[in-house]
Amino acid sequence: IENYSRYFSDRKEGERPFTLIDFFPDNFLTILDESHVSLPQIKGMYNGDRGRKTVLVEHGFRLPSALDNRPLMIEEFMELQNQIVFASATPADRELELCNGVVIEQVIRPTGLLDPIVDVRETLGQIDDLIGEIRYRAKKNQRVLVTTITKRMAEDLTEYLRGLNLRVRYLHSDIDTLERVQILRDLRLGEFDVLVGINLLREGLDLPEVSLVAVLDADKQGFLRSRSSLMQVAGRAARHEGGEVILYGDKVTDAMNYLITETKRRRKVQETFNKKHGITPKTIYKSVENIMQATAVADNYSEQRYDTKFKRKGSDFDELDKQMAVEIMRQEMLEAAENLEFEKAAHLRDEIDKMEKELEKSF
């Protein structure tokens, strides 16, 4: 259908496609939740689609008209908007520019809960210190999130903690969505006490049972330890009345300092409001039934899984020429590297090497 959609909709070459937005009334309102993530995703949709289809067209698997069956460019998307609300705990510069300085802070929570206390501790003896914190909270039936900066460190830490009879699981990028939900459900239900991850403990996780977030190598520079990343990770401890964030590092970076300063500012506002209105912060614990209902999608997860290898788009082209699949994966590898998704790029590189060896044998 993508070869002919331009003709069916009577569009000229290069003309924007029709979308659901065209059916909205004139006074519609767009709310972009987690806009620091969703806005760049909207911006990248066109380039991602174009990159995939250009390879297909060049190799004769699609007609040139297929290029016009596409997502909107970011300029086209913005031109169609009437009013936009960007919702984010860590808005990027782009949103702040687009809203012309019209910013409303939502610092007060209905539960009266405060932002977590942020504590900086040196890296010397950090693992022993972390183990003590884990055991302290496990006795109180609370949960702990630990975020590392590399996959290898996360794996090694998980094995080490497991060897000390601590109930721990590891959340990594090879785990599919349904299993991920099941792991988070088990964490909330108390099947284990500690969840170790890399960049998977950020926005969108509502875990009121978590009272501690430990950030290893917090003083390392990079995307995983940026202002927004640290603020989002710290937010996972903001659902608990005793929430705390421990940053392990030997120096205080600008990102760490921002988190500490901003958290203190917010806590002061929250404490003043609570005192004025006689509110006592209280964690909202959900019943087992509520947790099971909220994570019902995990019931569809089958234990009979395929190998946890990275699922590449090239897998969809089994009947096409293998050389074609290599070209597609190479394009995706370059895109992943540009987006700093190095783990994904490495997976694709290995798959390309494997397929190229198969091609050599066939010739």
PAPA-287623 format. One line per 4 residues: number of its first residue (from 1); their letters; for each residue x, y, z of N, C-alpha, C. Coordinates in steps of 0.2 Angstrom, whole numbers. Atoms other than C-alpha are relative to their C-alpha. Example, Ala and Ser with C-alpha at 12.3 -4.5 7.8 and 13.67 -1.06 7.14 Angstrom:
BEGIN
1	AS	4/-6/0/62/-22/39/4/6/0 | -4/-6/-1/68/-5/36/-4/5/3
***
This chain:
BEGIN
1	IENY	4/-6/0/0/0/0/4/6/0 | -4/-6/0/14/12/3/3/2/-6 | -2/-2/7/19/12/-15/-6/4/-3 | 5/-3/4/2/19/-20/-4/5/5
5	SRYF	4/-4/-5/-5/29/-4/0/7/-3 | 0/-7/3/1/46/-13/-6/1/-5 | 5/0/6/-10/42/-28/-7/-1/3 | 7/1/-3/-25/36/-17/-3/6/3
9	SDRK	2/-6/-4/-25/52/-7/1/6/-4 | -1/-6/5/-22/63/-23/5/5/3 | -5/-5/-2/-6/71/-16/5/0/-5 | -5/-1/5/8/78/-26/7/-3/3
13	EGER	-6/2/-3/26/72/-24/3/4/5 | -2/-4/-6/33/78/-7/-5/3/4 | 5/-3/-4/17/84/-1/-2/-4/6 | 1/3/-6/13/80/17/-6/-5/0
17	PFTL	6/5/0/2/65/21/-5/2/5 | 6/-2/-5/-15/66/30/1/-4/6 | -1/4/-6/-15/61/48/-7/1/4 | 5/0/-4/-27/59/62/-2/8/2
21	IDFF	1/-7/-2/-24/78/66/-5/4/-4 | 4/-3/4/-33/83/51/-8/-1/1 | 7/1/-2/-49/76/58/-2/4/7 | 2/-3/-6/-48/86/74/-4/7/-1
25	PDNF	3/-7/1/-59/102/77/5/5/1 | -5/-6/0/-51/119/76/3/2/7 | -2/-3/-7/-50/122/95/3/-6/4 | -3/6/-4/-40/105/99/6/2/4
29	LTIL	-6/-2/-4/-27/105/112/5/-7/0 | -5/5/0/-11/94/111/4/0/6 | -4/1/-6/-3/87/127/6/-5/-2 | -5/5/1/14/80/124/3/-2/7
33	DESH	-2/2/-7/18/70/140/7/-2/-1 | -8/1/0/37/67/144/3/3/-6 | -2/-4/6/40/80/131/8/0/-2 | -7/0/1/59/79/133/2/-6/-4
37	VSLP	-2/6/4/58/62/125/-5/-1/-6 | 5/1/6/42/62/114/1/5/-5 | -2/-4/5/47/78/105/5/-2/-5 | -5/2/4/63/72/99/-2/-7/-4
41	QIKG	3/6/4/54/55/94/-4/3/-6 | 4/-3/6/42/65/83/5/3/-5 | -5/-3/4/57/74/76/4/-5/-4 | -4/5/3/66/58/72/-4/-5/-5
45	MYNG	4/5/4/51/48/64/1/1/-7 | -1/-1/7/53/56/47/7/-3/-3 | -7/2/2/72/53/46/1/-7/0 | 0/7/-1/70/35/52/-3/-3/-6
49	DRGR	4/3/5/57/31/40/3/1/-7 | -3/-2/7/66/40/25/6/-5/-1 | -6/4/1/82/30/29/-1/-7/-2 | 1/6/1/74/14/29/-3/-1/-8
53	KTVL	3/0/6/64/17/13/5/2/-6 | -5/-2/5/78/25/3/4/-6/-2 | -4/6/2/88/9/4/-5/-5/-4 | 5/4/4/72/-1/-2/-1/2/-7
57	VEHG	1/-3/6/69/11/-16/6/-1/-5 | -6/1/4/87/10/-22/2/-7/-2 | -1/7/2/87/-9/-22/-6/-3/-4 | 5/3/4/71/-10/-31/-6/-3/3
61	FRLP	5/4/-4/60/-17/-17/-6/5/1 | 6/-5/0/49/-1/-17/0/5/-6 | 0/-6/5/43/12/-30/2/6/4 | -1/-7/-3/49/30/-27/-5/3/3
65	SALD	6/-3/-3/32/35/-23/-1/-3/7 | 1/3/-7/33/24/-7/3/5/5 | -3/-5/-4/44/39/0/-5/5/3 | 5/-5/-3/28/49/2/-5/-3/4
69	NRPL	4/3/-5/19/36/13/5/1/6 | -5/-2/-5/28/44/28/-3/3/6 | 2/-4/-5/27/52/45/0/7/-2 | -1/-8/1/26/71/47/7/2/1
73	MIEE	-6/-3/-2/41/81/47/-1/4/6 | 1/-4/-6/43/91/63/-3/6/-1 | 2/-6/2/40/107/54/-8/-1/-2 | 6/1/2/24/100/47/-5/-2/6
77	FMEL	4/2/-6/18/93/64/-1/6/4 | 1/-6/-4/21/110/73/-5/5/-4 | 4/-4/3/12/119/59/-8/-2/0 | 7/2/0/-4/109/61/-3/1/7
81	QNQI	3/0/-7/-5/112/80/-3/7/1 | 4/-6/-2/-17/124/88/3/3/7 | -3/-2/-6/-11/124/106/3/-6/3 | -4/6/-2/2/113/114/2/1/8
85	VFAS	-3/0/-7/6/109/133/5/-5/0 | -6/5/-1/23/101/136/0/-2/7 | 0/3/-7/23/90/151/6/-4/1 | -7/4/-1/40/85/158/3/3/7
89	ATPA	-3/-2/-7/49/85/175/7/3/-2 | -7/-3/3/65/89/164/-1/3/-7 | 1/-3/7/60/100/149/7/2/-3 | -6/-2/4/73/102/136/0/7/-2
93	DREL	0/-7/2/79/119/129/-5/1/-6 | 5/-1/5/68/116/114/-7/1/2 | 6/-1/-2/52/115/123/-1/7/4 | 0/-7/-3/57/131/133/0/5/-5
97	ELCN	0/-5/6/60/140/117/-7/0/-3 | 7/0/3/43/135/110/-5/3/4 | 5/-3/-5/33/140/125/1/7/2 | -1/-7/-1/41/157/125/0/2/8
101	GVVI	-1/-1/-7/45/156/144/-6/-1/4 | 6/1/-4/27/152/149/1/-7/3 | -1/7/-4/31/138/162/-4/0/7 | 4/1/-6/20/132/176/3/-6/4
105	EQVI	-3/6/-4/28/121/190/-5/-3/4 | 4/4/-4/19/107/197/4/-4/5 | -4/3/-5/29/104/213/-4/-3/5 | 4/3/-6/15/100/226/-3/-6/-3
109	RPTG	4/7/1/9/82/226/-6/0/5 | 6/1/-4/-8/78/232/1/-4/7 | -1/4/-6/-1/65/244/5/3/5 | -4/-4/-5/10/78/252/8/-2/0
113	LLDP	-7/3/0/26/68/248/5/5/-3 | -5/-4/1/42/77/247/5/-3/-6 | -5/3/4/56/75/234/5/-3/4 | -5/4/-4/69/63/240/6/3/2
117	IVDV	-6/-3/-2/84/67/250/6/-2/-4 | -6/2/4/100/67/240/6/0/4 | -6/1/-4/116/61/248/6/-2/-5 | -6/1/4/133/61/239/5/-4/5
121	RETL	-5/4/-4/145/47/245/6/-2/-5 | -6/1/4/163/43/239/0/-7/-2 | 0/6/3/166/28/228/4/-6/4 | -4/5/-4/179/20/240/-5/-4/5
125	GQID	4/4/-4/169/5/248/-7/1/-1 | 7/-2/2/153/10/238/-4/-7/0 | 4/6/0/148/-8/236/-2/-3/7 | 2/2/-7/149/-13/254/-5/5/3
129	DLIG	5/-5/-2/140/3/258/-7/-1/-3 | 7/1/3/126/-1/246/-3/-6/2 | 3/7/-3/124/-19/253/-3/2/6 | 3/-2/-7/121/-11/270/-6/3/-1
133	EIRY	6/-3/1/108/0/263/-6/-4/-3 | 4/5/2/100/-14/254/-3/-4/5 | 2/4/-5/99/-25/269/-5/4/5 | 4/-4/-5/92/-11/280/-7/1/-3
137	RAKK	6/-1/2/78/-7/268/-4/-7/-2 | 3/7/1/74/-26/264/-3/-2/6 | 3/2/-7/71/-28/283/-7/4/1 | 6/-4/0/58/-14/281/-5/-1/-5
141	NQRV	4/2/6/50/-22/266/-1/5/-5 | 0/-6/5/55/-8/255/5/-3/-6 | -4/2/6/63/-9/237/6/5/-1 | -5/-4/2/79/-3/230/2/0/-8
145	LVTT	-2/-1/7/84/3/212/7/2/0 | -7/-2/1/102/3/207/2/1/-7 | -2/-2/7/108/11/191/7/0/-1 | -7/0/2/125/8/183/1/3/-6
149	ITKR	-2/-3/7/134/15/168/1/-4/-5 | -1/5/5/138/-1/159/-4/-6/1 | 4/6/0/129/-17/155/5/-5/4 | -5/5/-3/145/-27/161/0/1/8
153	MAED	0/-2/-7/145/-18/178/-7/-2/3 | 7/2/-3/126/-21/180/0/-8/1 | 0/8/0/128/-40/176/5/-2/6 | -4/3/-5/143/-42/188/-3/2/7
157	LTEY	2/-2/-6/135/-32/202/-6/-5/2 | 6/5/-1/119/-43/200/2/-6/3 | -3/7/-3/129/-59/202/3/1/6 | -3/-1/-6/139/-52/216/-5/0/6
161	LRGL	6/-1/-5/123/-47/226/-3/-7/1 | 4/6/-1/115/-63/222/4/-5/4 | -4/4/-4/130/-72/229/0/1/8 | 1/-2/-8/127/-63/246/-7/-2/2
165	NLRV	7/2/-2/109/-71/246/-4/6/0 | 5/-6/0/101/-54/242/-4/-2/-6 | 5/1/6/86/-55/231/0/5/-5 | -2/-5/5/91/-46/215/-2/-2/-7
169	RYLH	1/1/7/86/-45/197/3/5/-4 | -4/-4/5/94/-37/182/-5/2/-6 | 4/-2/6/84/-27/169/4/3/-5 | -4/-2/5/92/-25/153/-3/1/-7
173	SDID	3/-2/6/89/-20/135/-3/-6/-4 | 2/6/4/87/-38/128/-7/-3/3 | 6/3/-3/72/-41/139/-6/4/-4 | 5/-3/4/56/-38/129/-5/3/5
177	TLER	5/-4/-4/41/-27/135/-4/-4/5 | 5/3/-5/30/-40/143/4/-3/6 | -4/2/-6/44/-48/153/2/5/4 | -1/-6/-5/49/-31/159/-5/2/4
181	VQIL	6/-1/-4/32/-28/165/-1/-5/6 | 1/6/-5/32/-45/174/6/1/5 | -5/-2/-5/49/-40/182/-2/5/5 | 2/-5/-4/42/-24/188/-5/-2/5
185	RDLR	5/2/-4/27/-32/195/3/-4/6 | -3/4/-6/37/-45/205/4/4/5 | -4/-4/-5/48/-31/212/-6/4/5 | 5/-3/-4/32/-22/218/-3/-5/5
189	LGEF	3/5/-4/25/-38/225/4/-3/5 | -5/2/-5/41/-41/235/3/-7/-2 | -4/7/2/47/-57/225/7/1/0 | -7/-2/-1/64/-48/226/0/7/2
193	DVLV	-1/-6/-3/71/-33/234/4/6/-4 | -5/-5/3/84/-25/222/-1/-1/-8 | 0/0/8/82/-21/203/6/4/-2 | -6/-3/3/99/-17/194/-2/2/-7
197	GINL	1/-1/7/98/-8/177/5/6/-2 | -5/-5/3/107/5/166/-4/6/-1 | 4/-6/2/96/17/157/-8/-2/0 | 7/2/1/79/8/160/-4/2/6
201	LREG	3/-2/-6/75/16/177/-2/7/0 | 1/-7/0/69/33/171/-7/1/0 | 6/-3/0/53/41/166/-5/-6/-1 | 6/5/1/36/31/167/0/-5/5
205	LDLP	0/5/-5/40/20/182/-3/2/6 | 3/-2/-6/28/22/196/0/-6/5 | -2/5/-5/35/12/210/0/2/7 | 0/-3/-7/29/18/227/4/-5/5
209	EVSL	-3/4/-5/37/3/236/8/1/0 | -8/-2/0/55/10/231/1/6/5 | -2/-6/-5/63/20/245/7/2/-1 | -7/-2/2/81/21/238/1/-1/-7
213	VAVL	-3/1/6/88/24/222/8/1/0 | -7/0/0/107/21/221/3/1/-7 | -3/-2/6/117/29/207/8/-1/0 | -7/2/0/134/21/204/4/5/-5
217	DADK	-3/-4/5/147/32/195/-3/6/-2 | 5/-6/1/136/47/197/5/6/-3 | -4/-6/2/151/59/193/3/-1/-7 | -3/1/7/155/51/176/-4/5/-5
221	QGFL	3/-4/4/151/63/162/-4/-4/-6 | 3/4/5/139/58/148/-8/0/1 | 7/0/1/121/56/143/-4/-3/6 | 3/4/-6/117/43/157/1/4/7
225	RSRS	-1/-3/-6/123/55/170/-1/8/-1 | 2/-7/1/116/72/163/-5/2/5 | 5/-3/-5/105/84/172/-7/-4/0 | 6/3/1/89/77/165/0/-8/2
229	SLMQ	0/8/-2/94/58/167/0/0/8 | -1/0/-8/99/61/186/-7/2/3 | 6/-3/-3/83/71/189/-6/-6/-1 | 5/5/1/72/57/181/1/-6/4
233	VAGR	-2/6/-4/81/43/190/-2/1/7 | 2/-2/-7/79/52/207/-7/0/1 | 7/0/0/61/54/203/-3/-7/2 | 2/7/-1/59/35/205/-1/-1/8
237	AARH	1/1/-7/61/37/224/-5/6/3 | 4/-6/-2/49/52/225/-7/-3/2 | 6/3/-2/34/40/228/-1/-2/7 | -1/3/-6/40/35/245/1/5/5
241	EGGE	-1/-5/-5/39/45/261/7/0/3 | -7/0/-3/56/40/266/5/-1/-6 | -4/0/6/63/42/248/7/3/1 | -7/-3/-1/82/44/247/4/-2/-7
245	VILY	-4/1/6/94/45/232/8/1/3 | -8/-1/-2/113/41/235/4/0/-7 | -4/-1/6/125/47/222/7/-2/2 | -6/2/-2/141/38/223/5/3/-5
249	GDKV	-4/-4/4/155/49/216/6/3/4 | -6/-3/-4/172/57/221/0/7/-1 | 1/-7/1/167/74/214/-7/2/-1 | 7/-2/2/151/84/212/0/4/-7
253	TDAM	0/-3/6/148/87/194/-6/5/-1 | 6/-5/1/136/101/187/-6/-3/0 | 6/4/0/123/88/184/-2/-2/7 | 2/2/-7/124/82/202/-2/6/4
257	NYLI	2/-6/-4/124/99/209/-6/3/-1 | 7/-2/2/109/104/199/-5/-4/4 | 5/4/-3/100/89/206/-1/1/8 | 0/-2/-7/105/93/224/-4/7/2
261	TETK	2/-6/-1/101/111/223/-8/1/-2 | 7/0/2/84/109/214/-4/-4/4 | 3/4/-5/79/95/226/-2/4/6 | 1/-4/-6/82/106/241/-5/6/-1
265	RRRK	5/-5/1/72/120/233/-7/-2/0 | 7/3/0/57/109/229/-2/-2/7 | 1/3/-6/58/101/246/-3/6/5 | 2/-6/-4/57/119/254/-7/2/-1
269	VQET	7/-2/2/41/123/244/-5/-5/2 | 5/6/-2/33/106/248/-1/0/7 | 1/0/-8/37/107/267/-4/6/2 | 4/-6/-2/30/125/268/-7/-1/-2
273	FNKK	7/1/2/14/120/259/-3/-5/5 | 3/5/-5/12/104/270/-1/3/7 | 0/-3/-7/15/114/286/-6/5/0 | 6/-5/1/2/128/280/-7/-4/0
277	HGIT	6/3/1/-11/115/276/-1/-6/5 | 1/6/-5/-8/102/290/0/-7/-4 | 0/7/3/-3/88/278/6/-4/2 | -5/5/-2/7/73/283/2/-4/-6
281	PKTI	-2/4/6/17/65/269/-2/-8/1 | 1/7/-1/11/47/266/0/-4/-6 | -1/4/6/16/34/254/-7/-4/-2 | 6/3/2/1/27/244/2/-7/-3
285	YKSV	-1/7/2/3/8/244/-6/-3/-3 | 5/3/3/-7/-2/232/-1/-7/2 | 1/7/-2/-15/-19/236/3/-4/-6 | -3/5/5/-9/-35/227/-5/0/-6
289	ENIM	5/0/6/-25/-34/217/1/6/-4 | -1/-6/4/-22/-17/211/6/0/-4 | -6/1/4/-4/-21/206/-1/-5/-5 | 1/6/5/-10/-37/197/-4/3/-6
293	QATA	4/-3/5/-23/-26/188/4/4/-4 | -4/-6/4/-11/-12/183/5/-4/-4 | -6/3/4/2/-25/176/-3/-6/-3 | 3/6/3/-11/-37/168/3/-2/-6
297	VADN	-3/2/6/-2/-36/152/5/-5/1 | -6/5/-1/12/-47/160/-3/-7/0 | 3/6/1/-1/-61/160/1/-3/-6 | 0/3/7/1/-63/142/7/-2/-2
301	YSEQ	-7/2/1/20/-66/144/1/-7/0 | -1/8/0/25/-84/139/7/-1/2 | -7/3/-2/39/-93/147/4/-3/-5 | -4/3/5/43/-101/131/2/6/-5
305	RYDT	-2/-6/4/53/-87/124/6/-2/-5 | -6/1/5/65/-86/109/6/3/3 | -6/-3/-3/83/-82/112/0/7/0 | 1/-7/-1/85/-65/119/5/4/-4
309	KFKR	-4/-4/5/94/-58/104/-3/6/-2 | 3/-6/2/92/-41/98/-5/-1/-6 | 4/1/6/77/-41/86/1/6/-5 | -1/-6/5/82/-31/71/-5/0/-5
313	KGSD	5/-1/5/71/-25/57/2/-5/-6 | -2/5/5/82/-36/45/-4/-7/1 | 4/6/0/72/-51/52/-6/0/-4 | 6/0/4/57/-45/43/1/-1/-8
317	FDEL	-2/1/7/66/-48/26/3/-6/-1 | -3/6/1/69/-66/27/0/-3/-7 | 1/3/7/63/-69/9/3/5/-5 | -4/-5/5/73/-54/2/7/-3/0
321	DKQM	-8/2/1/91/-55/-4/3/2/7 | -4/-1/-6/103/-56/11/4/6/0 | -4/-7/1/113/-42/4/-4/6/1 | 5/-6/-1/98/-31/5/-1/1/8
325	AVEI	1/0/-7/96/-36/23/6/3/4 | -6/-3/-3/114/-31/27/0/7/-1 | 0/-7/1/112/-14/19/-5/3/5 | 5/-3/-5/96/-11/30/3/1/7
329	MRQE	-3/0/-7/105/-16/46/6/5/0 | -5/-5/0/120/-6/41/-2/7/1 | 4/-7/0/109/10/39/-2/1/8 | 3/-1/-7/101/6/56/6/0/5
333	MLEA	-6/0/-4/118/3/64/3/7/1 | -3/-6/0/124/20/59/-5/5/4 | 5/-4/-3/107/28/65/1/-1/8 | 0/2/-7/109/19/82/6/4/3
337	AENL	-6/-3/-3/127/26/84/-1/7/0 | 1/-8/0/122/44/80/-5/1/6 | 4/-1/-6/108/42/93/3/-2/7 | -4/2/-6/121/36/106/-3/-7/3
341	EFEK	3/6/-2/112/19/106/6/-5/-2 | -6/4/2/129/10/106/-1/-7/1 | 1/7/-1/123/-6/113/-4/-3/-6 | 4/3/6/110/-8/99/4/0/-6
345	AAHL	-4/0/6/123/-3/86/5/-6/0 | -5/5/-1/135/-16/93/-4/-7/-2 | 4/5/2/121/-29/91/-1/-1/-7 | 1/0/8/118/-24/73/7/-2/-3
349	RDEI	-7/1/3/137/-24/69/1/-8/0 | -1/7/-1/138/-42/76/-4/-4/-5 | 4/4/5/123/-48/65/2/1/-7 | -2/-2/7/130/-39/50/6/-5/-2
353	DKME	-6/4/1/147/-48/52/-2/-8/-1 | 3/7/1/137/-65/54/-3/-1/-7 | 3/1/6/127/-62/39/5/0/-6 | -5/-1/5/142/-56/28/4/-7/-1
357	KELE	-4/7/0/151/-73/33/-4/-5/-4 | 5/4/3/135/-82/27/0/1/-8 | 0/-2/7/136/-73/11/6/-2/-4 | -6/3/3/154/-77/8/0/-7/-2
361	KSF	0/7/1/151/-95/10/-5/-2/-6 | 5/1/6/136/-94/-3/3/1/-6 | -4/-1/7/148/-87/-16/6/-4/-1
***
